[in-house]
Amino acid sequence: MKNQIDHFAIGSASLEQGLEALNPILGVCIPQGGKHDAMSTHNCVMQAGNESFLELIAIDPDAGDPGRVRWFTLDDPETQSKLSERPHALCWVVNTDDLDGVIAASPMDLGEVVPFQRGDRSWRLTVPEDGHLPLGGLLPAFIEWSPGPHPSTGQQDLGVRLKKVKISTPDVAALKATFDVLNISHLAEISEGDPALSFELDTPNGVVILD
């Protein structure tokens, strides 16, 4: 299977809060994205190099109840408390050409496979039914796009580049073993420490770490 970083998600209490906090740090204005009707969320997006993109995501206040728990723990009171203070790194997403193979190989439950559609593009994404993030976000979600150019090619390129997905965990060996099985060991830097996820970026303001 061919796996590469698809995008990485920064959560915020609102898009306005996220833009106010991140734009000065990154030295760019993150462009408006779209809405996820099935999850009642919306986003801002921009290219991050190598057919990947940065996603700033928040609950859409103008949308109704999605009828299910939102992805990326956005309904979780602990996450909402953290996001009320500032935007935080929530999740990273890996693009695969064999989603069913990833799920079959995974030593842990990645969630249900949920189909999405926007215009003429569709995708399938692993989404745990209860809205949690596998291993608290250390393990990525997996996405498989319908044929066609990667969505990032239609987004603005403002000179921001993802350098590293950085993960710390108290059990490095166990996480590396899981990553090896899923063929994603080459996509993240793992070190020992309290569980944490961050993204190191090259930006017009220099190197920035979003956590």
C-alpha positions in Angstrom: 0.0 0.0 0.0 1.1 3.6 -0.7 0.7 5.8 2.3 1.5 9.5 2.5 0.5 12.5 4.7 -2.8 13.9 3.3 -3.5 16.7 5.8 -3.2 17.7 9.4 -6.0 19.3 11.5 -5.7 22.2 13.9 -8.9 22.6 15.9 -10.3 25.9 17.2 -13.3 27.0 19.1 -14.3 29.0 16.0 -12.7 29.7 12.7 -12.4 33.4 13.7 -10.5 32.5 16.9 -8.2 30.2 14.9 -7.4 32.7 12.2 -6.7 35.4 14.7 -4.3 33.2 16.6 -2.6 31.4 13.6 -2.3 34.0 10.9 0.3 36.1 12.8 2.3 33.0 13.8 2.4 31.6 10.3 2.8 34.9 8.5 0.0 34.2 6.1 -3.8 34.5 6.0 -5.3 30.9 5.8 -8.0 31.0 3.1 -11.6 30.0 3.7 -12.4 26.4 2.9 -15.7 24.7 2.9 -18.4 23.0 5.0 -18.7 19.3 6.1 -22.5 18.9 6.1 -22.4 15.4 7.5 -20.4 16.6 10.5 -21.7 20.2 10.9 -18.1 21.5 10.8 -16.3 24.0 8.5 -12.7 24.8 7.8 -10.0 27.0 6.3 -7.3 25.2 4.2 -4.1 25.8 2.3 -1.3 23.8 0.7 1.5 22.4 2.9 3.7 20.8 0.3 4.0 17.3 -1.2 0.2 17.1 -2.0 -0.7 17.8 1.6 -2.6 20.6 3.3 -3.2 22.3 6.6 -6.8 22.3 7.9 -8.1 24.7 10.5 -11.4 23.1 11.6 -14.2 24.2 13.9 -17.8 23.4 14.7 -20.0 25.3 12.2 -22.4 27.5 14.3 -24.8 27.9 11.4 -25.2 24.1 10.9 -27.8 21.9 12.6 -27.2 18.9 14.7 -25.3 16.3 12.6 -27.1 13.4 14.2 -23.9 11.8 15.3 -20.8 12.7 17.3 -18.5 15.0 15.3 -15.0 13.8 14.2 -11.7 14.8 15.8 -13.2 14.9 19.3 -14.8 18.3 18.6 -17.8 17.4 20.8 -15.7 16.3 23.7 -15.9 18.7 26.7 -12.1 18.3 27.4 -11.3 19.2 23.8 -13.7 22.1 23.8 -12.1 23.4 27.1 -8.6 23.3 25.5 -9.8 25.0 22.3 -11.5 27.8 24.2 -8.0 28.8 25.3 -6.2 28.5 21.9 -6.1 26.4 18.7 -4.6 22.9 19.2 -3.2 20.2 17.0 -6.0 17.5 16.9 -5.2 14.9 14.3 -3.2 14.0 11.2 -4.6 12.1 8.2 -2.8 9.6 6.0 -3.8 9.2 2.3 -3.8 5.6 1.3 -4.5 3.8 -2.0 -5.7 0.7 0.0 -8.0 1.7 2.8 -9.5 -1.7 3.2 -6.0 -3.2 3.4 -5.0 -0.7 6.1 -8.1 -1.6 8.2 -7.5 -5.3 7.8 -3.8 -4.9 8.9 -4.4 -2.6 11.8 -3.9 -4.1 15.3 -6.4 -1.7 16.7 -9.9 -0.4 15.7 -9.6 2.6 13.4 -13.4 3.2 13.4 -16.0 2.9 10.8 -15.4 3.9 7.1 -17.6 6.9 6.4 -18.1 8.0 2.7 -18.2 11.7 1.9 -19.0 13.7 -1.2 -18.4 17.2 -2.3 -19.1 18.1 -5.9 -17.6 15.5 -8.2 -15.1 14.3 -5.6 -15.7 11.6 -3.0 -13.6 10.1 -0.3 -13.7 7.4 2.4 -12.4 8.2 5.9 -11.9 6.3 9.1 -14.1 7.9 11.8 -14.6 6.2 15.2 -18.3 6.2 16.0 -17.9 7.8 19.4 -15.8 10.6 17.9 -12.6 9.7 19.8 -9.1 9.8 18.2 -7.2 6.5 18.1 -4.4 6.8 20.7 -5.6 10.3 21.4 -4.6 11.5 17.9 -1.1 9.9 17.9 -2.5 7.3 15.4 -3.7 9.0 12.2 -7.1 8.8 10.5 -6.9 7.2 7.0 -8.4 8.6 3.9 -8.9 7.2 0.4 -9.8 9.7 -2.4 -11.7 9.0 -5.6 -9.5 9.2 -8.7 -8.3 12.6 -9.7 -5.9 15.3 -8.6 -5.3 15.7 -4.9 -7.5 18.4 -3.4 -4.5 20.4 -2.3 -3.7 21.2 -5.9 -6.8 23.5 -6.0 -5.8 25.3 -2.7 -3.7 28.4 -2.3 0.1 27.9 -1.9 1.2 30.6 0.5 4.7 29.2 1.2 3.9 27.1 4.2 5.4 23.6 4.2 5.0 20.7 6.6 8.4 19.6 7.8 7.6 16.9 10.4 4.7 15.3 12.2 6.2 15.0 15.7 4.8 12.5 18.2 5.8 11.7 21.8 4.7 8.7 23.7 5.8 6.9 26.9 6.0 3.6 24.9 8.0 4.3 21.8 8.6 0.7 20.9 4.9 -0.2 20.9 3.9 2.8 18.8 6.7 2.2 16.3 5.6 -1.5 16.0 2.0 -0.3 15.2 3.3 2.2 12.7 5.4 -0.5 11.0 2.4 -2.7 10.5 0.4 0.3 9.0 3.4 1.3 6.8 3.5 4.8 8.2 6.8 4.8 10.2 8.4 7.0 7.5 5.7 9.7 8.1 6.3 10.8 11.7 9.1 11.4 14.2 8.5 9.5 17.4 10.2 10.3 20.7 9.7 9.4 24.4 7.6 11.5 26.6 4.1 12.3 27.6 1.5 11.7 24.8 1.6 14.7 22.5 1.1 15.6 18.8 2.6 18.6 17.0 3.4 19.8 13.5 6.7 21.5 12.5 6.3 23.9 9.6 8.4 26.0 7.4 6.6 29.4 7.1 7.3 33.0 5.9 8.0 33.6 9.6 10.5 30.8 9.9 10.1 27.4 11.5 6.9 27.1 13.6 5.6 24.3 15.7 1.9 23.9 16.2 0.8 21.7 19.1 
